[in-house]
């Protein structure tokens, strides 16, 4: 019996050797993770200011509920009461617990931005709910509700998007839209880590002895190029219309205002967004989530004509003396192609072609250019390519070439008629408002443009400027004389006797512009307007698109004019008084007032 | 038989004091963060136990002999009582005013006494099957009563101490195997591997012991039938009944999920490495990660804080204690005393082996306390009375030379 017992004791000792001498490292590691909770300390995200230092995006403290997967997976009682208190779906709860691979003792985020009653209820029951923790995290706050598409929003990094954020982990708070995405790495800062010792019930005993906490590093602030006043005005002027406004400094590429309507309150994504709300926003026919200024695709209509004229001259397809006869319609075979002006412009040279926006001139010019030159020459202004603005998901637009036409209509199945159509900026040509603004900038500058951008400089948390925007300058490769000629023609749009926006003439400032109407097969036409001012020394270039606004001169141009006046410090009342005076003078002199016909 | 010279047994008390001291020290570490009152109560239990130890050591053997059956009957009554009015977390306690006792602990010792008395009575010819069956009945009553509490661990202790005493008392091995084999087969049939293993051992045993063929055939087919029928009978059980049976077989089925206790215990012991993390420095222990660390899993505390060295030292002292008991059992002239000492030794040996085996993960979790270390008055007092009796018997009945 003694032998039997002794041999059992030997077996036990051998077992102890195996556990404590041979394989101790495995158990040592487990015992470390057992009692150590690595609590990530999310960094404070950088803020955003407008060009004049006015706060646009702020941080606001909120409470986040965390759970230790190892504890909650086993504890159905706690899980049930958590689900009840937070209203979280069970499947979502389980998904969140399992989302982050690795240490099952690392707390994961369960609910962000806990409403206060829930927080209070949880805090009350906390002693009976081992494995839950709270952390103060920030959510975004917007002192002035403005530019939601551009500023963007933040949220938890989901698994399916993880590879787009190589520096961050699933579950981290990251930028999900707008500037928050594009400048995510700058805004984010560095995570901190706190090492806590806990007991088996998940109760924090205190900081882990011997382990130093890593302090989180606050993210850097962005000083934007936006001018809050101008931005607010742009949004106000668009009002209930759908559309977009882009205003920029042509010489620097700094975007002063970039508005898209319809929009949504910027706080929508700041805290908890219910799936219903999300679905409602996503399925809204008016597409409020779409950033029309960079994603909206519109046939440019007549604003395309400066590019066409410059293309014709640069490629020497025409010279400055080239003229066409406009009778209001051009017969191509059996098919009539009409000018917007049914009465006809008469003999049209390049000046009248821009000033009066004669379609016949450009039908014939396009036909003379041919599809290949049409594509190569017009692409100089950046059509069909993204501008490179510091926002995600910019659309490239579409500038048809031979390849496209062959693909779209079949080889040799497309005719001069198609060419006619795209030559006046209709049909397949598509541009974004930001492209239009760049186009206006290039004309304003006399043949070059600067990549539009929204961030002027980056400041570290101490307020030191660490980076200044250095946007690229692009030469469009068109002779300066040609650009000068086109610019002068543009001036006639507001100053000439036949100008399509002459009623917007302001004696205080010379504004060069061009109206456009983009034909919309689905409904009423879209109104477009591009402009820059002052003519001699352009300070601002503007592009306006008003969906279903019908005519550029009536819906889009006034918005551009008001923005330009505001930016140049000119009031609207003076212009209005001037305008009334002109009308009164005309009446008094019995002069025939030209009807404000539906002009393009 | 003649009276030997009076000689005081001092090795046993010394080892006991050593183990008590270590036990209290370790228990302090295990409880001071959780509930220091556990430790305070244990100190009181130790105090009472030392008194009981001394009292038991001073009892004349004939008094013990005389009261052996009475004590046995009383403990059986208590076991019956606990089935109806049992309290506590597992329903194994008997409330007696301010404190409560665990009759199953007491029954271990009284069964030893009853068995020892029966076997040491010369009127009982142990070669007769009738007497062997009586012996089996003495063991079976507490075994069944404890098993249906349910407390499989303690009932197994009864089974084992019966085997040890019977073996020591000269019962033919063949008789023991015949009696125990149906139980063994029933238990083993839960798992096909263990069933094959047990049947294999039985066949081997039958062959070695030269059992006669007719008897062997009858026995073999009976045992085989039981083994074959048990799973079928289990199949008739409703799910909840089967669940109860699982609880019966693994009464400490862990509340946090499969193997949580075991994992934490192994992590604690393994992470203690050779020298241990230091007294009061074990993160598993102090963080409360060890389930039941003050009772069944106190050995994990030793392993974590005192390391391999501490664990082996504790095992070694237990081994010394058991060896010393067996030495005494061999030396004392009184068969009753000898059998009692063997019974006590087998209780301690079995509990230490199963407990340490359980905490290190080589034996199933059965919920047996580590003698003299685990918190609990009944267990402590029972073991101490047993050791006291052994000390007294070893002191008085030693032979010359």
Interface residues (C-beta under 8 A of the other chain):
Chain A: X1 X2 X5 X6 X8 X9 X11 X12 X13 X15 X16 X17 X19 X20 X21 X23 X24 X26 X27 X28 X30 X31 X32 X34 X35 X74 X197 X198 X199 X200 X201 X205
Chain B: X33 X164 X167 X168 X256 X257 X260 X263 X264 X266 X267 X268 X269 X270 X271 X272 X273 X274 X283 X284 X286 X287 X288 X289 X290 X303 X304 X307 X308 X311 X312 X315 X318 X319 X322 X323 X326 X342 X346 X349 X353 X356 X357 X360 X361 X362
